[in-house]
Amino acid sequence: MAIEQLGEIVKDIHPYITAIHIREKQKTARELIQIVELLTKNNIPLSKIMINDRADVALVSGARGVQLAFHSLDTASVKENFPQLRIGSSIHSYPEGLNAKEKGADYVLYGHVFHSQSKPGKIPKGLEELKKLSKLDIDVIAIGGITPDNTEQVLQGGAKGIAVMSGVLEARDPLLAVKAYSKALNNGGV
C-alpha cells in the first residue's frame, strides 16, 4: 500500500482508533520520519503514533512510543534511556510476557491469536495463553485474525484491546470496517 493511501485511510479512521502502528521494516529512518510527517499533516495526533523497532525515530519524530520485538533493543535499556516513550513489547507466550513486564514494557502485543492471512501455515496461539497473560498486570493487546465477530471472545479472554491490520486496511470500506471493530469493542466489555 502506498504511503499516501495509508495517510488517507488513517485520516478517516483515526477518530475510532487509539493507535497507529507504523511497521515498515524495510524503510530507513528518514523514510519513517516522512511517514510520521505525512500522518501529522493529515491531522493524526502524534499521541496516536507508535513506531516499530526504532526508538530513535519515535523520539526524533515526537511519536507516542515504540513497539519492540525479540530482535530489538532491550526493553529495560530503552525504558531507562527514553522514559518519555510508551514502550510495547511483541510477545508470543506467557514467559515472554513475564519478561516484558519485568523489563518495564508498558503493554504487550500478543499473537497471533487466530488464523491470520499474514501468518499463513502457522498455528495460532489461541485464547488459553491470552487468559494466562491477562493475569500478569500488564495491558495485553491481542493481534492476529481478529474480526468484529470474535472481538468479544478476545476481550473475555483478558485482552485490554486489539490490533488489526488487514481487517481494516484491506477492507473495501476501511471506515465502515473500523466502525464495526469499534462497535464490537464497545459492546465486548459487557
C-alpha positions in Angstrom: 0.0 0.0 0.0 1.3 3.4 -0.9 2.1 5.7 2.0 -0.2 8.4 0.6 -3.1 5.9 0.5 -2.3 4.9 4.1 -2.4 8.5 5.1 -5.9 8.9 3.5 -7.2 5.8 5.3 -5.8 6.8 8.7 -7.1 10.3 8.3 -10.6 8.9 8.0 -10.4 6.2 10.7 -8.2 7.8 13.4 -11.2 9.1 15.5 -12.1 5.5 16.0 -8.7 4.1 16.9 -6.3 4.7 19.8 -3.0 4.0 18.0 -1.5 3.7 14.5 1.5 1.4 14.5 4.0 2.2 11.7 5.6 -1.2 10.9 7.7 -0.6 7.9 10.7 -2.8 8.4 12.4 -2.0 5.1 12.2 1.8 5.5 15.1 4.0 6.5 14.9 6.3 9.5 14.4 9.2 7.1 11.5 7.5 5.3 9.9 6.6 8.7 10.1 10.3 9.7 8.5 11.2 6.4 5.6 8.8 7.1 5.1 10.4 10.5 5.1 13.9 8.9 2.6 12.8 6.3 0.3 11.4 9.1 0.6 14.6 11.1 -0.2 16.7 8.0 -3.4 14.6 7.8 -4.2 15.7 11.4 -3.2 12.4 13.0 -2.0 13.3 16.5 1.5 12.3 17.4 0.0 10.8 20.6 -1.6 8.0 18.4 1.6 7.1 16.5 3.8 4.1 17.5 6.9 3.3 15.6 8.0 -0.3 15.2 11.5 -1.2 16.5 13.0 2.3 16.1 13.3 4.2 19.4 15.4 6.8 17.7 12.7 7.6 15.1 10.0 7.6 17.8 12.0 10.1 19.8 13.0 12.4 17.0 9.5 12.4 15.4 7.8 13.1 18.7 5.7 9.9 18.3 4.0 8.4 21.4 6.2 5.4 21.6 8.0 2.4 20.2 6.9 -1.3 19.6 9.9 -3.6 20.4 10.3 -7.2 19.1 12.7 -10.0 20.1 15.4 -8.6 17.9 15.0 -5.0 19.1 17.0 -3.1 21.7 16.4 -4.4 25.2 13.2 -3.1 26.7 14.8 -2.1 30.0 17.5 -0.2 28.2 15.0 1.7 26.0 12.9 2.4 29.1 15.9 3.8 31.0 17.2 5.9 28.1 13.9 7.1 26.7 11.5 7.3 29.6 9.2 9.6 27.7 8.3 6.9 25.2 5.5 4.4 25.7 7.0 1.0 25.1 5.2 -2.0 23.7 6.8 -5.5 23.5 5.7 -8.0 20.9 5.3 -11.4 22.5 4.1 -15.0 21.7 4.0 -16.7 25.1 3.5 -16.2 28.8 7.2 -16.4 29.6 7.9 -13.7 27.0 5.1 -11.6 28.6 6.6 -12.0 32.1 10.0 -11.0 30.7 8.5 -7.9 29.0 6.7 -6.9 32.2 9.9 -7.3 34.3 11.9 -5.2 31.9 9.4 -2.4 32.1 7.2 -2.6 29.0 4.0 -0.5 29.2 2.0 -3.1 27.4 2.4 -6.3 25.3 1.2 -7.1 21.8 0.3 -10.8 21.8 -0.4 -13.1 18.9 -1.3 -14.3 16.6 -4.5 -15.4 18.4 -6.5 -16.8 15.4 -5.6 -17.9 11.9 -4.2 -14.9 10.1 -3.5 -14.1 6.4 -0.2 -12.5 7.4 0.9 -15.8 9.1 -0.1 -18.5 6.6 0.6 -22.0 7.7 1.4 -21.0 11.3 -0.7 -22.4 14.1 -2.5 -19.7 16.0 -1.7 -19.2 19.7 -5.4 -19.2 20.7 -7.1 -17.9 23.8 -5.7 -20.1 26.6 -2.3 -18.4 26.6 -4.1 -15.0 26.4 -6.0 -15.9 29.6 -2.8 -16.7 31.4 -1.2 -13.4 30.2 -4.1 -11.4 31.4 -3.1 -12.3 35.0 0.3 -10.5 34.6 -0.9 -7.0 35.5 0.2 -5.5 32.2 -2.1 -4.5 29.3 -2.3 -7.2 26.7 -3.3 -6.2 23.1 -4.2 -9.1 21.0 -3.4 -9.4 17.3 -3.9 -11.9 14.5 -7.1 -13.0 12.8 -9.3 -10.7 14.9 -12.6 -9.8 13.4 -15.6 -7.8 14.7 -17.3 -11.2 15.3 -14.5 -12.7 17.5 -13.5 -9.4 19.3 -15.8 -10.2 22.3 -14.1 -13.6 22.8 -10.7 -11.9 22.8 -11.8 -9.3 25.4 -13.4 -12.0 27.5 -10.1 -13.9 27.2 -8.4 -11.0 29.0 -7.2 -8.6 26.3 -7.4 -4.9 27.0 -7.6 -4.2 23.3 -7.0 -5.5 19.8 -4.6 -4.7 16.9 -5.9 -5.1 13.4 -4.2 -4.6 10.1 -5.8 -6.4 7.1 -9.3 -6.3 8.6 -9.2 -2.5 8.2 -6.5 -1.7 5.6 -7.7 -4.4 3.1 -11.4 -3.8 3.7 -13.5 -2.5 0.8 -14.5 0.4 3.1 -11.9 0.9 5.8 -14.1 3.4 7.7 -17.0 1.0 7.8 -14.7 -1.8 8.9 -13.2 0.3 11.8 -16.6 1.3 12.9 -17.6 -2.4 13.1 -14.5 -3.1 15.3 -15.3 -0.1 17.4 -18.8 -1.3 18.0 -17.5 -4.8 18.9 -15.0 -3.3 21.3 -17.6 -1.1 23.0 -20.1 -4.0 23.3 -17.5 -6.6 24.1 -16.7 -5.4 27.5 -20.4 -6.0 28.6 
